[in-house]
């Protein structure tokens, strides 16, 4: 995996100052379609708006696409750029290697998978094992609403919370946004969704999440301690909040189109600052996070 380096930035600067006269295309001139996972779409809208205002001759067109379809398009040379929390599996990475495809992978940001409820719900804290037991049908203490199995959030729930198992006891809705809409009108259920989807936090409450940490001390052979954290980007960046994932940028192009320019912008200080303002933790360059 190749991450963004000073070399890529230098190439961007050089090409920006010297337009490709053959196809009238450069990182800041021309058009590019960027396929985007629905879970990360809100922040890309903000990023595109700033990029467009800075580079008026470059046009970025965002296309919402489910993560698996975006991956297929990437592997079939149907897209130059794809942004998603979904990371390629070993078979997909081997395919890229065997086909000698020039696919670059960059870390864009870290995002929380949030647990939300109605402000009228009394739940304040929950453990990861309690989430797991409820979703697997081993406990009736909590009732969850989750997005369907085509979403990156479902994939996170299955792989990171349920250890590869599909949930057995949950209300399934089409998207992360549908989870939010359901919880806003339901006082009893809890929702699991991408934190980036919640643009207005006044209608929901974020539940603090904790995870049992085994430890030993001088007075007992084994005990456990639990600390609970909100999905604040500071806690996500430091990996204190237990439900977080990395958002990746996949870039597949030979020439230098605005897809390259947009990738460089997303991983620049300005792009990372915009991500932070959307409650996403920076992954490419350091940005000061005000811990509250």
C-alpha atoms as a printed R data frame, in Angstrom:
    type eleno elety resid chain resno       x       y       z
1   ATOM     1    CA   UNK     A     1   0.000   0.000   0.000
2   ATOM     2    CA   UNK     A     2   1.391   3.394  -0.975
3   ATOM     3    CA   UNK     A     3   0.476   6.357   1.148
4   ATOM     4    CA   UNK     A     4   0.642  10.017   0.176
5   ATOM     5    CA   UNK     A     5   4.206  11.309   0.223
6   ATOM     6    CA   UNK     A     6   6.022  14.524  -0.468
7   ATOM     7    CA   UNK     A     7   6.793  13.127  -3.907
8   ATOM     8    CA   UNK     A     8   3.099  12.985  -4.829
9   ATOM     9    CA   UNK     A     9   2.589  16.533  -3.587
10  ATOM    10    CA   UNK     A    10   5.624  17.719  -5.545
11  ATOM    11    CA   UNK     A    11   4.316  16.062  -8.715
12  ATOM    12    CA   UNK     A    12   0.969  17.777  -8.173
13  ATOM    13    CA   UNK     A    13   2.638  21.184  -7.875
14  ATOM    14    CA   UNK     A    14   4.797  20.667 -10.947
15  ATOM    15    CA   UNK     A    15   1.941  19.408 -13.118
16  ATOM    16    CA   UNK     A    16  -0.350  22.163 -11.832
17  ATOM    17    CA   UNK     A    17   2.068  24.744 -13.165
18  ATOM    18    CA   UNK     A    18   2.545  22.982 -16.458
19  ATOM    19    CA   UNK     A    19  -0.731  22.017 -18.095
20  ATOM    20    CA   UNK     A    20  -0.756  18.881 -20.234
21  ATOM    21    CA   UNK     A    21  -1.201  20.408 -23.664
22  ATOM    22    CA   UNK     A    22  -2.161  17.100 -25.233
23  ATOM    23    CA   UNK     A    23  -5.467  16.551 -23.447
24  ATOM    24    CA   UNK     A    24  -5.952  19.907 -21.718
25  ATOM    25    CA   UNK     A    25  -6.026  18.062 -18.373
26  ATOM    26    CA   UNK     A    26  -4.165  18.598 -15.111
27  ATOM    27    CA   UNK     A    27  -4.870  18.138 -11.388
28  ATOM    28    CA   UNK     A    28  -6.622  21.522 -11.381
29  ATOM    29    CA   UNK     A    29  -8.070  21.593 -14.908
30  ATOM    30    CA   UNK     A    30 -10.763  19.298 -16.296
31  ATOM    31    CA   UNK     A    31 -13.414  16.958 -14.932
32  ATOM    32    CA   UNK     A    32 -13.349  13.936 -12.647
33  ATOM    33    CA   UNK     A    33 -16.036  11.635 -11.285
34  ATOM    34    CA   UNK     A    34 -15.429  10.579  -7.684
35  ATOM    35    CA   UNK     A    35 -17.394   7.587  -6.456
36  ATOM    36    CA   UNK     A    36 -18.296   7.932  -2.778
37  ATOM    37    CA   UNK     A    37 -19.584   5.568  -0.119
38  ATOM    38    CA   UNK     A    38 -22.927   6.947   1.190
39  ATOM    39    CA   UNK     A    39 -21.585   6.855   4.769
40  ATOM    40    CA   UNK     A    40 -18.867   9.378   3.926
41  ATOM    41    CA   UNK     A    41 -20.778  11.490   1.397
42  ATOM    42    CA   UNK     A    42 -21.591  14.494   3.677
43  ATOM    43    CA   UNK     A    43 -17.940  15.376   4.301
44  ATOM    44    CA   UNK     A    44 -17.040  14.951   0.612
45  ATOM    45    CA   UNK     A    45 -19.720  17.524  -0.257
46  ATOM    46    CA   UNK     A    46 -17.965  20.021   2.038
47  ATOM    47    CA   UNK     A    47 -14.542  19.124   0.605
48  ATOM    48    CA   UNK     A    48 -15.758  19.488  -2.986
49  ATOM    49    CA   UNK     A    49 -17.253  22.903  -2.284
50  ATOM    50    CA   UNK     A    50 -13.933  24.268  -1.026
51  ATOM    51    CA   UNK     A    51 -11.894  22.556  -3.769
52  ATOM    52    CA   UNK     A    52 -14.198  23.971  -6.467
53  ATOM    53    CA   UNK     A    53 -13.870  27.472  -5.026
54  ATOM    54    CA   UNK     A    54 -10.073  27.262  -5.051
55  ATOM    55    CA   UNK     A    55  -9.661  25.635  -8.477
56  ATOM    56    CA   UNK     A    56 -12.423  27.000 -10.692
57  ATOM    57    CA   UNK     A    57 -11.227  25.161 -13.816
58  ATOM    58    CA   UNK     A    58 -11.527  21.772 -12.148
59  ATOM    59    CA   UNK     A    59 -14.928  20.104 -11.808
60  ATOM    60    CA   UNK     A    60 -15.431  17.286  -9.319
61  ATOM    61    CA   UNK     A    61 -18.612  15.250  -9.740
62  ATOM    62    CA   UNK     A    62 -19.560  13.148  -6.703
63  ATOM    63    CA   UNK     A    63 -21.404   9.897  -7.354
64  ATOM    64    CA   UNK     A    64 -22.909   7.989  -4.420
65  ATOM    65    CA   UNK     A    65 -22.284   4.280  -4.738
66  ATOM    66    CA   UNK     A    66 -22.445   1.283  -2.405
67  ATOM    67    CA   UNK     A    67 -19.021   0.120  -1.194
68  ATOM    68    CA   UNK     A    68 -18.960  -3.265  -2.920
69  ATOM    69    CA   UNK     A    69 -20.041  -1.772  -6.258
70  ATOM    70    CA   UNK     A    70 -17.408   0.937  -5.893
71  ATOM    71    CA   UNK     A    71 -14.773  -1.729  -5.292
72  ATOM    72    CA   UNK     A    72 -15.896  -3.673  -8.379
73  ATOM    73    CA   UNK     A    73 -15.729  -0.522 -10.493
74  ATOM    74    CA   UNK     A    74 -12.230   0.180  -9.189
75  ATOM    75    CA   UNK     A    75 -11.008  -3.318 -10.092
76  ATOM    76    CA   UNK     A    76 -12.674  -3.164 -13.522
77  ATOM    77    CA   UNK     A    77 -11.112   0.176 -14.456
78  ATOM    78    CA   UNK     A    78 -14.512   1.903 -14.407
79  ATOM    79    CA   UNK     A    79 -13.581   4.590 -11.896
80  ATOM    80    CA   UNK     A    80 -10.515   6.711 -11.222
81  ATOM    81    CA   UNK     A    81 -11.310   7.514  -7.608
82  ATOM    82    CA   UNK     A    82 -13.316   5.859  -4.863
83  ATOM    83    CA   UNK     A    83 -13.655   6.973  -1.212
84  ATOM    84    CA   UNK     A    84 -14.934   4.516   1.378
85  ATOM    85    CA   UNK     A    85 -14.318   3.020   4.834
86  ATOM    86    CA   UNK     A    86 -14.237  -0.372   3.133
87  ATOM    87    CA   UNK     A    87 -10.720  -1.757   2.836
88  ATOM    88    CA   UNK     A    88  -9.855  -4.209   0.087
89  ATOM    89    CA   UNK     A    89  -9.656  -7.849   1.129
90  ATOM    90    CA   UNK     A    90  -6.691 -10.113   0.338
91  ATOM    91    CA   UNK     A    91  -8.211 -11.446  -2.896
92  ATOM    92    CA   UNK     A    92  -8.849  -7.932  -4.182
93  ATOM    93    CA   UNK     A    93  -5.342  -6.778  -3.270
94  ATOM    94    CA   UNK     A    94  -3.865  -9.848  -4.979
95  ATOM    95    CA   UNK     A    95  -5.927  -9.109  -8.089
96  ATOM    96    CA   UNK     A    96  -4.497  -5.578  -8.227
97  ATOM    97    CA   UNK     A    97  -0.987  -6.962  -7.803
98  ATOM    98    CA   UNK     A    98  -1.383  -9.723 -10.398
99  ATOM    99    CA   UNK     A    99  -2.945  -7.367 -12.945
100 ATOM   100    CA   UNK     A   100  -0.215  -4.802 -12.267
101 ATOM   101    CA   UNK     A   101  -2.850  -2.124 -11.706
102 ATOM   102    CA   UNK     A   102  -1.589   1.266 -10.598
103 ATOM   103    CA   UNK     A   103  -3.976   1.694  -7.663
104 ATOM   104    CA   UNK     A   104  -2.805   3.994  -4.905
105 ATOM   105    CA   UNK     A   105  -4.392   3.816  -1.449
106 ATOM   106    CA   UNK     A   106  -4.376   6.786   0.924
107 ATOM   107    CA   UNK     A   107  -5.714   7.211   4.427
108 ATOM   108    CA   UNK     A   108  -8.211  10.076   4.470
109 ATOM   109    CA   UNK     A   109  -9.598  10.122   8.016
110 ATOM   110    CA   UNK     A   110 -10.818   8.072  10.954
111 ATOM   111    CA   UNK     A   111 -14.535   7.946  11.679
112 ATOM   112    CA   UNK     A   112 -16.640   6.691  14.560
113 ATOM   113    CA   UNK     A   113 -19.458   4.215  14.274
114 ATOM   114    CA   UNK     A   114 -21.895   5.888  16.630
115 ATOM   115    CA   UNK     A   115 -24.566   4.433  18.882
116 ATOM   116    CA   UNK     A   116 -27.515   6.823  19.053
117 ATOM   117    CA   UNK     A   117 -30.916   7.022  20.676
118 ATOM   118    CA   UNK     A   118 -33.725   9.488  21.157
119 ATOM   119    CA   UNK     A   119 -33.095  12.229  23.751
120 ATOM   120    CA   UNK     A   120 -36.078  10.701  25.609
121 ATOM   121    CA   UNK     A   121 -34.298   7.356  25.929
122 ATOM   122    CA   UNK     A   122 -32.662   6.848  29.336
123 ATOM   123    CA   UNK     A   123 -29.658   4.911  27.991
124 ATOM   124    CA   UNK     A   124 -26.384   6.765  28.621
125 ATOM   125    CA   UNK     A   125 -23.694   4.076  28.365
126 ATOM   126    CA   UNK     A   126 -23.274   0.695  26.722
127 ATOM   127    CA   UNK     A   127 -20.512  -1.898  26.428
128 ATOM   128    CA   UNK     A   128 -19.381  -3.478  23.165
129 ATOM   129    CA   UNK     A   129 -20.197  -6.959  24.516
130 ATOM   130    CA   UNK     A   130 -23.739  -5.770  25.334
131 ATOM   131    CA   UNK     A   131 -24.125  -4.566  21.731
132 ATOM   132    CA   UNK     A   132 -22.848  -7.933  20.504
133 ATOM   133    CA   UNK     A   133 -25.189  -9.947  22.737
134 ATOM   134    CA   UNK     A   134 -28.206  -7.901  21.646
135 ATOM   135    CA   UNK     A   135 -27.427  -8.190  17.925
136 ATOM   136    CA   UNK     A   136 -26.832 -11.944  18.174
137 ATOM   137    CA   UNK     A   137 -30.093 -12.469  20.042
138 ATOM   138    CA   UNK     A   138 -28.433 -13.484  23.291
139 ATOM   139    CA   UNK     A   139 -29.941 -10.578  25.221
140 ATOM   140    CA   UNK     A   140 -33.187  -8.622  25.040
141 ATOM   141    CA   UNK     A   141 -31.891  -5.663  27.036
142 ATOM   142    CA   UNK     A   142 -31.458  -3.493  23.930
143 ATOM   143    CA   UNK     A   143 -33.141  -3.324  20.533
144 ATOM   144    CA   UNK     A   144 -31.119  -2.005  17.571
145 ATOM   145    CA   UNK     A   145 -31.736  -0.461  14.168
146 ATOM   146    CA   UNK     A   146 -28.926  -0.977  11.637
147 ATOM   147    CA   UNK     A   147 -28.407  -0.372   7.882
148 ATOM   148    CA   UNK     A   148 -28.644  -3.228   5.387
149 ATOM   149    CA   UNK     A   149 -25.839  -5.565   4.363
150 ATOM   150    CA   UNK     A   150 -24.766  -3.537   1.301
151 ATOM   151    CA   UNK     A   151 -23.444  -0.733   3.521
152 ATOM   152    CA   UNK     A   152 -19.987  -0.263   4.989
153 ATOM   153    CA   UNK     A   153 -21.559   0.202   8.446
154 ATOM   154    CA   UNK     A   154 -23.136  -3.262   8.282
155 ATOM   155    CA   UNK     A   155 -19.777  -4.665   7.198
156 ATOM   156    CA   UNK     A   156 -18.146  -3.005  10.229
157 ATOM   157    CA   UNK     A   157 -20.817  -4.412  12.557
158 ATOM   158    CA   UNK     A   158 -20.338  -7.916  11.161
159 ATOM   159    CA   UNK     A   159 -16.528  -7.922  11.080
160 ATOM   160    CA   UNK     A   160 -15.558  -5.774  14.072
161 ATOM   161    CA   UNK     A   161 -18.411  -6.239  16.560
162 ATOM   162    CA   UNK     A   162 -19.815  -9.672  15.743
163 ATOM   163    CA   UNK     A   163 -16.530 -11.360  14.775
164 ATOM   164    CA   UNK     A   164 -17.686 -12.269  11.275
165 ATOM   165    CA   UNK     A   165 -21.257 -13.250  12.161
166 ATOM   166    CA   UNK     A   166 -24.407 -11.713  10.723
167 ATOM   167    CA   UNK     A   167 -26.760 -10.041  13.211
168 ATOM   168    CA   UNK     A   168 -29.789 -12.123  14.186
169 ATOM   169    CA   UNK     A   169 -31.825  -9.585  16.121
170 ATOM   170    CA   UNK     A   170 -32.067  -6.088  14.648
171 ATOM   171    CA   UNK     A   171 -34.376  -3.937  12.585
172 ATOM   172    CA   UNK     A   172 -32.782  -3.580   9.149
173 ATOM   173    CA   UNK     A   173 -33.281  -0.354   7.179
174 ATOM   174    CA   UNK     A   174 -31.808   0.605   3.766
175 ATOM   175    CA   UNK     A   175 -29.164   3.180   4.765
176 ATOM   176    CA   UNK     A   176 -27.366   4.937   7.620
177 ATOM   177    CA   UNK     A   177 -29.619   7.936   6.991
178 ATOM   178    CA   UNK     A   178 -32.664   5.697   7.429
179 ATOM   179    CA   UNK     A   179 -31.255   4.589  10.802
180 ATOM   180    CA   UNK     A   180 -31.068   8.242  11.835
181 ATOM   181    CA   UNK     A   181 -34.641   8.946  10.678
182 ATOM   182    CA   UNK     A   182 -35.948   5.893  12.550
183 ATOM   183    CA   UNK     A   183 -34.258   6.793  15.830
184 ATOM   184    CA   UNK     A   184 -35.441  10.403  15.649
185 ATOM   185    CA   UNK     A   185 -39.029   9.134  15.859
186 ATOM   186    CA   UNK     A   186 -38.504   6.177  18.204
187 ATOM   187    CA   UNK     A   187 -37.940   6.543  21.955
188 ATOM   188    CA   UNK     A   188 -37.027   2.926  22.649
189 ATOM   189    CA   UNK     A   189 -34.554   1.632  20.068
190 ATOM   190    CA   UNK     A   190 -30.829   2.295  19.619
191 ATOM   191    CA   UNK     A   191 -29.258   2.976  16.234
192 ATOM   192    CA   UNK     A   192 -25.847   2.113  14.798
193 ATOM   193    CA   UNK     A   193 -24.584   4.372  12.019
194 ATOM   194    CA   UNK     A   194 -21.680   6.360  10.633
195 ATOM   195    CA   UNK     A   195 -21.089   9.413  12.838
196 ATOM   196    CA   UNK     A   196 -20.606  11.519   9.707
197 ATOM   197    CA   UNK     A   197 -24.278  11.042   8.782
198 ATOM   198    CA   UNK     A   198 -25.494  12.998  11.828
199 ATOM   199    CA   UNK     A   199 -25.451  16.615  10.682
200 ATOM   200    CA   UNK     A   200 -27.918  17.860  13.321
201 ATOM   201    CA   UNK     A   201 -27.219  16.348  16.744
202 ATOM   202    CA   UNK     A   202 -30.101  18.156  18.471
203 ATOM   203    CA   UNK     A   203 -32.567  15.381  17.615
204 ATOM   204    CA   UNK     A   204 -30.549  12.415  18.898
205 ATOM   205    CA   UNK     A   205 -28.339  11.491  21.819
206 ATOM   206    CA   UNK     A   206 -24.925   9.859  21.478
207 ATOM   207    CA   UNK     A   207 -24.420   6.935  23.815
208 ATOM   208    CA   UNK     A   208 -21.023   6.524  25.443
209 ATOM   209    CA   UNK     A   209 -19.375   3.222  24.506
210 ATOM   210    CA   UNK     A   210 -16.986   1.170  26.626
211 ATOM   211    CA   UNK     A   211 -15.085  -2.051  26.190
212 ATOM   212    CA   UNK     A   212 -13.938  -4.471  28.871
213 ATOM   213    CA   UNK     A   213 -10.166  -4.460  29.203
214 ATOM   214    CA   UNK     A   214  -8.704  -7.478  30.986
215 ATOM   215    CA   UNK     A   215  -5.983  -6.684  33.461
216 ATOM   216    CA   UNK     A   216  -4.161  -8.237  36.384
217 ATOM   217    CA   UNK     A   217  -2.944  -6.554  39.536
218 ATOM   218    CA   UNK     A   218  -1.299  -7.434  42.818
219 ATOM   219    CA   UNK     A   219  -4.573  -8.168  44.605
220 ATOM   220    CA   UNK     A   220  -6.316 -10.415  42.074
221 ATOM   221    CA   UNK     A   221  -5.420 -12.756  39.261
222 ATOM   222    CA   UNK     A   222  -7.828 -11.172  36.834
223 ATOM   223    CA   UNK     A   223 -10.197  -8.225  36.826
224 ATOM   224    CA   UNK     A   224 -11.609  -5.773  34.341
225 ATOM   225    CA   UNK     A   225 -11.911  -2.055  33.938
226 ATOM   226    CA   UNK     A   226 -14.304  -0.119  31.745
227 ATOM   227    CA   UNK     A   227 -13.997   3.424  30.485
228 ATOM   228    CA   UNK     A   228 -16.750   4.941  28.383
229 ATOM   229    CA   UNK     A   229 -16.200   7.444  25.580
230 ATOM   230    CA   UNK     A   230 -18.283   9.528  23.210
231 ATOM   231    CA   UNK     A   231 -17.524   9.429  19.442
232 ATOM   232    CA   UNK     A   232 -15.589  12.706  19.699
233 ATOM   233    CA   UNK     A   233 -12.819  12.872  17.029
234 ATOM   234    CA   UNK     A   234 -10.209  13.287  19.769
235 ATOM   235    CA   UNK     A   235 -11.193   9.957  21.318
236 ATOM   236    CA   UNK     A   236 -11.375   8.387  17.850
237 ATOM   237    CA   UNK     A   237  -7.900   9.659  16.914
238 ATOM   238    CA   UNK     A   238  -6.390   8.271  20.121
239 ATOM   239    CA   UNK     A   239  -8.308   4.978  19.676
240 ATOM   240    CA   UNK     A   240 -10.047   5.434  23.042
241 ATOM   241    CA   UNK     A   241 -13.463   5.167  21.440
242 ATOM   242    CA   UNK     A   242 -13.728   1.447  20.570
243 ATOM   243    CA   UNK     A   243 -15.923   1.637  17.446
244 ATOM   244    CA   UNK     A   244 -13.887   3.436  14.803
245 ATOM   245    CA   UNK     A   245 -12.641   2.753  11.294
246 ATOM   246    CA   UNK     A   246 -10.348   4.231   8.667
247 ATOM   247    CA   UNK     A   247 -11.704   5.938   5.545
248 ATOM   248    CA   UNK     A   248  -9.603   5.272   2.450
249 ATOM   249    CA   UNK     A   249  -9.074   7.028  -0.863
250 ATOM   250    CA   UNK     A   250  -8.479   4.722  -3.828
251 ATOM   251    CA   UNK     A   251  -6.872   6.450  -6.802
252 ATOM   252    CA   UNK     A   252  -6.490   4.652 -10.111
253 ATOM   253    CA   UNK     A   253  -5.249   6.774 -12.982
254 ATOM   254    CA   UNK     A   254  -2.210   7.090 -15.190
255 ATOM   255    CA   UNK     A   255  -2.615  10.737 -16.154
256 ATOM   256    CA   UNK     A   256  -2.948  13.599 -13.695
257 ATOM   257    CA   UNK     A   257  -6.588  14.623 -13.721
258 ATOM   258    CA   UNK     A   258  -8.550  16.523 -11.055
259 ATOM   259    CA   UNK     A   259  -8.930  13.160  -9.300
260 ATOM   260    CA   UNK     A   260  -5.234  13.454  -8.385
261 ATOM   261    CA   UNK     A   261  -5.711  17.075  -7.425
262 ATOM   262    CA   UNK     A   262  -8.727  16.276  -5.254
263 ATOM   263    CA   UNK     A   263  -6.827  13.433  -3.549
264 ATOM   264    CA   UNK     A   264  -3.968  15.791  -2.746
265 ATOM   265    CA   UNK     A   265  -6.433  18.347  -1.413
266 ATOM   266    CA   UNK     A   266  -8.248  15.803   0.783
267 ATOM   267    CA   UNK     A   267  -4.975  14.762   2.388
268 ATOM   268    CA   UNK     A   268  -3.675  18.325   2.785
269 ATOM   269    CA   UNK     A   269  -3.983  20.395   5.950
270 ATOM   270    CA   UNK     A   270  -7.033  22.228   4.594
271 ATOM   271    CA   UNK     A   271  -8.771  19.013   3.563
272 ATOM   272    CA   UNK     A   272  -8.046  17.423   6.935
273 ATOM   273    CA   UNK     A   273  -9.331  20.524   8.743
274 ATOM   274    CA   UNK     A   274 -12.625  20.255   6.865
275 ATOM   275    CA   UNK     A   275 -12.875  16.583   7.846
276 ATOM   276    CA   UNK     A   276 -12.272  17.519  11.484
277 ATOM   277    CA   UNK     A   277 -15.035  20.122  11.307
278 ATOM   278    CA   UNK     A   278 -17.305  17.236  10.247
279 ATOM   279    CA   UNK     A   279 -16.309  15.299  13.403
280 ATOM   280    CA   UNK     A   280 -13.871  13.041  11.569
281 ATOM   281    CA   UNK     A   281 -10.376  12.530  12.962
282 ATOM   282    CA   UNK     A   282  -7.483  13.483  10.630
283 ATOM   283    CA   UNK     A   283  -5.408  10.609   9.278
284 ATOM   284    CA   UNK     A   284  -3.073  12.247   6.746
285 ATOM   285    CA   UNK     A   285  -1.568  15.298   8.484
286 ATOM   286    CA   UNK     A   286  -1.684  16.569  12.086
287 ATOM   287    CA   UNK     A   287  -4.545  18.958  12.863
288 ATOM   288    CA   UNK     A   288  -5.146  20.303  16.354
289 ATOM   289    CA   UNK     A   289  -8.176  18.686  17.948
290 ATOM   290    CA   UNK     A   290  -9.932  20.591  20.716
291 ATOM   291    CA   UNK     A   291 -10.862  17.989  23.307
292 ATOM   292    CA   UNK     A   292 -14.135  18.774  25.029
